[in-house]
Each structure stands twice: as structure tokens, then as C-alpha cells.
Amino acid sequence: MTTGVIGVFDSGVGGLSVLHHIRQTLPNERLIYVADSAHVPYGDKSAHYIEHRAITLTRFLIEQGADAIVIACNTATAAAAATLRSQFNLPIVGMEPAVKPAVAATKSGIVGVLATIGTLESARFAALLERYAGEVKIVTQGCPGLVEQVESGDLHGIRTRELIERYTTPLLARGADTLILGCTHYPFLSNLIRDVVGEHITLIDTGEAVARHLQRRLLSELPCRTAAQPDEFFYTSGDCAQATRTMSSLWGSTIEAQSLPSDFK
């Protein structure tokens, strides 16, 4: 019987929105989270660059004892999930925009997607649309700058509101009544998004579904593992002081971000 550790990484702090759901679903697990904030955002990086970072971070998490990996980033999932699964023999759970539940939720037949350019341009996203959209019209909007607002901890400021208004207005104008939050950073802006778009718009986040999928994978693929001590460890490739402030705020309690070893930065 092995002691289990779940490793989670994202381009920055956004994946904490997924980590919250993992902690709620799997309360007895040891969780190790890496914010790759020295390389954020991934959305404007090449697929090769993101793939290299994903491999590097996965190796670090495995060295820390992780027996399952969650790619808490839509862009990194699109760029690197297949490569990670081919190179590492352990459960690897990724993210993807929640097209299927959004299609089920819409009444107008029009769904808007807020995401990074990297996610929207990926073959994986195109395949999602092909598989699930059906007769529903999907309208997309790249959102440069929103990730950086979350990374800086600005969840309610004027600049953040201006960006949200700029990106949601065209989607609502085209009749979207359901918006997919297609980046793990965006759920931290859900209150402000709700304030901008109104109560009648449905917001779809995939963090809870990912946590449930991870739970199923662990039960089916690692049936002899046992949970470790229920604690969390946080690492960053960026500035530790900034990461500690922002991650503590987003996590909801004081944490201390540790610096990734230089070999993994």
C-alpha cells in the first residue's frame, strides 16, 4: 500500500480554484501545488514552450512523491496532456472548457467562452466543439490581461472590471445566456463577472467536475493507495513574497509559498 500525494500545477495562482474543489472532494489527501508564475501567462506562449514547462513541473511533483498529477490549466492541458501521459506512468487529469454542461444549460442556444488565446486556438478545443456543440452556437472571446489581474491579486479593481466589460459585452450582444469560464484563473473573478453581466447569465466552472474525475481515477487506478496527512504545500517559480500574499488571499488562509529549486525554474 502506497501513501498518496496529489501534485497540481498551473501557469500561476489560478489553479488554486481547482485545488479548492480537490480539497473539498478529497479531504484527507496531501496536496502539492506549483504556481509557475515566472512563466505566466501560458496563453501567449508556444505549445512547445508550455510542453517543456509541463514536463519540468511534473518531474518536480513526482520527485516530491506525487502519484497523481492534475494539470490545473486549460492551456497547458491542450498543449501538454498527451505528452505527459505518454512519458509518465501515473494518473494525469487535465482541464478543458466545460462545453458539454454549458450546452445543456443554455436556453438561448448561444454559449460564450471566455478563455486564453492558447486554449481557443488549440486542436483540443476544436474537438470539444465538434463533439458537444451540436445545434448550439458557440461564440468565443480571448481575454488578454485577465490572468495578470488575478496574479496581482486585483479581483475587484477598476482595470479588472474594464477588462471584464470589454470581453463579455460582445458575447452578450450575440445572445449568449451562458458563459464558460475557460481558464482556471477566472473563477476568482466570478463575483465581479456576475456583477457585470447580471444574475440571469449562467456561469460555468469546471473545477468541481475535475475533482470528481480525479477521485474516480484514484479509486480505479490506484486502489491500494492510502491518503497521506491532509496538508498542503505551495511552490512558485516566481517571487515568493508576492506568491505568498496572493495565494494566501485566494486560498482563504495564510500559507507560505516556497521557491522551486533552480533546476525546475
Residue pairs with C-beta under 8 A, 6 or more apart in sequence:
1 224
1 225
1 226
2 67
2 222
2 224
2 225
2 226
3 30
3 65
3 225
3 226
3 227
3 228
4 29
4 30
4 67
4 68
4 218
4 222
4 225
4 226
4 227
4 228
5 29
5 30
5 31
5 32
5 64
5 65
5 66
5 67
5 68
5 228
6 22
6 26
6 29
6 30
6 31
6 32
6 66
6 67
6 68
6 69
6 70
6 214
7 32
7 34
7 58
7 61
7 62
7 64
7 66
7 68
7 69
7 70
8 15
8 18
8 19
8 22
8 31
8 32
8 33
8 34
8 61
8 69
8 70
8 72
9 15
9 33
9 34
9 35
9 36
9 54
9 57
9 58
9 61
9 69
9 70
9 71
9 72
9 73
9 76
10 16
10 18
10 33
10 34
10 35
10 36
10 71
10 72
10 73
10 76
10 184
11 35
11 36
11 37
11 39
11 40
11 41
11 42
11 43
11 73
11 75
11 76
11 147
12 35
12 36
12 37
12 40
12 41
12 147
12 150
12 151
12 185
12 238
13 35
13 37
13 150
13 151
13 185
13 243
13 246
13 247
13 250
14 72
14 73
14 147
14 150
14 183
14 184
14 185
14 186
14 188
15 33
15 35
15 70
15 72
15 73
15 184
16 33
16 35
16 188
16 247
16 250
16 251
17 72
17 184
17 185
17 187
17 188
17 205
17 207
17 250
18 70
18 72
18 95
18 184
18 207
18 210
18 211
19 31
19 33
19 72
19 232
19 251
20 207
20 251
21 207
21 208
21 210
21 211
22 29
22 31
22 70
22 210
22 211
22 214
23 29
23 31
23 232
24 211
25 208
25 211
25 212
25 214
25 215
26 211
26 214
26 215
26 218
26 227
27 230
28 227
28 228
28 230
29 227
29 228
29 230
30 65
30 227
30 228
30 229
30 230
30 231
30 232
30 233
31 231
31 232
31 233
32 61
32 64
32 65
32 66
32 232
32 233
32 235
33 232
33 233
33 234
33 235
34 57
34 60
34 61
34 235
34 236
34 237
34 260
35 234
35 235
35 236
35 237
35 238
35 243
35 247
35 257
36 42
36 53
36 57
36 236
36 237
36 238
37 151
37 236
37 237
37 238
37 239
37 242
37 243
38 236
38 237
38 238
38 265
39 45
39 49
39 53
39 237
40 147
40 148
40 151
40 238
41 75
41 116
41 147
41 148
42 50
42 53
42 73
42 75
42 76
42 79
42 116
42 118
43 75
43 116
43 117
43 118
43 119
43 142
43 144
43 147
43 183
44 116
44 117
44 118
44 144
45 118
47 78
47 79
47 80
47 118
47 122
50 75
50 76
50 79
50 80
50 118
51 79
51 80
51 83
53 76
53 80
54 71
54 76
54 79
54 80
54 83
54 84
55 80
55 83
55 84
55 87
56 264
57 264
58 69
58 84
58 88
58 92
59 264
60 235
60 260
60 261
60 264
61 69
62 69
62 88
62 90
64 233
66 90
67 90
67 91
67 222
67 225
68 90
68 91
68 92
68 93
68 214
68 217
68 218
68 222
69 84
69 88
69 90
69 91
69 92
69 93
70 92
70 93
70 94
70 210
70 214
71 77
71 80
71 81
71 84
71 92
71 93
71 94
71 95
72 95
72 184
72 210
73 95
73 183
73 184
74 95
74 96
74 97
74 115
74 116
74 119
74 182
74 183
74 184
75 116
75 118
75 119
75 122
75 183
76 94
77 94
77 95
77 96
77 124
78 96
78 118
78 119
78 122
78 123
78 124
78 125
79 118
79 122
81 92
81 94
81 124
84 92
85 92
91 214
91 217
91 218
91 221
91 222
93 210
93 213
93 214
93 217
95 184
95 206
95 210
96 124
96 125
96 128
96 206
97 113
97 115
97 119
97 125
97 128
97 180
97 182
97 206
98 180
98 182
98 204
98 205
98 206
98 209
99 111
99 113
99 128
99 129
99 131
99 132
99 133
99 138
99 180
100 132
101 204
101 209
102 111
102 178
102 180
102 202
102 204
103 111
103 132
103 133
103 134
103 136
105 178
105 202
105 204
106 136
106 176
106 177
106 178
106 202
107 177
108 175
108 176
108 177
108 178
109 135
109 136
109 137
109 175
110 136
110 137
110 138
110 139
110 174
110 175
110 176
110 177
110 178
111 133
111 136
111 137
111 138
111 139
111 176
111 178
111 179
111 180
112 138
112 139
112 140
112 141
112 168
112 171
112 172
112 174
112 176
112 178
112 179
112 180
113 120
113 138
113 139
113 140
113 141
113 179
113 180
113 182
114 141
114 143
114 146
114 167
114 168
114 171
114 179
114 180
114 181
114 182
114 183
114 186
115 125
115 140
115 141
115 142
115 143
115 180
115 182
115 183
116 142
116 143
116 147
116 182
116 183
117 142
117 144
119 125
119 182
119 183
120 140
120 142
120 182
129 138
137 174
139 170
139 171
139 174
139 176
141 167
141 168
141 170
141 171
142 167
143 163
143 167
143 183
143 186
145 163
146 160
146 163
146 164
146 167
146 183
146 185
146 186
146 189
147 183
147 185
149 155
149 157
149 159
149 160
149 163
149 189
150 185
150 186
150 188
150 189
150 250
151 185
151 246
152 246
153 245
153 246
153 249
153 250
154 160
155 188
155 189
155 191
155 192
156 191
156 192
160 189
160 192
161 192
161 196
164 189
164 192
164 193
164 196
165 196
168 179
168 193
168 196
168 197
171 179
172 197
172 201
176 201
177 200
177 201
177 202
178 201
178 202
178 203
178 204
179 193
179 197
179 201
179 202
179 203
179 204
180 204
181 187
181 190
181 193
181 203
181 204
181 205
181 206
184 207
186 193
186 205
187 205
187 207
188 250
190 203
190 205
193 203
194 201
194 203
218 225
232 251
232 255
233 258
234 243
234 247
234 251
234 255
234 256
234 257
234 258
235 257
235 258
235 259
235 260
236 243
236 247
236 257
236 258
236 259
236 260
237 259
237 260
237 264
237 265
240 257
240 258
240 259
243 257
244 255
244 256
244 257
247 255
247 257
248 254
248 255
